[in-house]
């Protein structure tokens, strides 16, 4: 299990999200390639039609469609094996923190790249002029990143609106395919306005501006950083920061359906949380069409192995770190399935054994109330082998009462939790006591759903495997945070 939870180191595959600027994605890709002529690396470039519903220069611009586009592109890259992604778009970097927790790849920060470039190459600079869109300016992307160390300056409002924004977003602007002298003159005027305010260095906060970088450098009296070049080099030689991993429990549900809900409820109850966000992420495949485990084991019914494996595979693909199966009988198939997965199945039966050894150290004879299939396979006996704990099972008549409590017309799988099923379970617990059991395992995940009287509960200590499994999942999740 520990081996499956370790990340395997492998060479980086880079991805560049295109389509967010006129030429920014291609320009960044080209500069990545030029930066490492002797180095071999994989790079994927993804660009799909993206017609934004507003202009990113506008103060009331809504970036929602851009968020969807960037998220979908990054997930596509993730599925193709990309582990380091570049998003050459300053507007997108205003919301990338929202996307990061939902991604399993690293996204290189464009702002971190510019900070590193300024710190390394211009240590004496204290006032920085920023050429960016009105939306990014109002989002304070640069102020938050640079404001504590540098004096951040922007073009005066009229120059910002009529000069800079028109040069990039206007009818004659760069994004509409114009790269003529008027665009260059407007950018130069915006730079000069920043210099008049005291800027010692110009930071382009629009990824279209580097297209004019050489021409601008010839006409502007202070250094101008090529933000696309800085981004490409930073990605290649520094890499990106992966968001803090949020541990996720995968749950094979539907075996049975009520037991799945009970397991999830217990995970929530056992998690110490001050708010919603403190709870553990779970992904559940509620698949009640998995063939009945007991029917297969006892009478040759349809084999559930492939259905269980397919369900586990979907949980694995959904990003599960461990898989929990709240079904005792299904653990007769776990050994076969686990070998086919890249994430571990947390074995409920072994967790029950460890629970008894820890919390009931003086108990050496334990009654097992489970489906006839679970009893017949001996999976619990195998799990308890060498533990010093003797497992006792009911005689034929009382095993029939256990099965009636689970599968009978008035059993728990038919939606009943009181009445005859409760009487059958109580009688079975008393039978275990008479056999010499010091505790009882409720070895079918439906059995804990049956309501018992206080007198019945007090007969012997009752071990609920669902609660044990939930507790183990919570403990592992907390360790991995």
Order of alpha helices (4+ residues) and beta strands (2+ residues): beta-alpha-beta-alpha-beta-alpha-beta-alpha-beta-alpha-alpha-beta-alpha-alpha-beta-alpha-beta-alpha-beta-alpha-beta-alpha-alpha-beta-alpha-beta-alpha-beta-alpha-alpha-beta-alpha-alpha-beta-alpha-beta-alpha
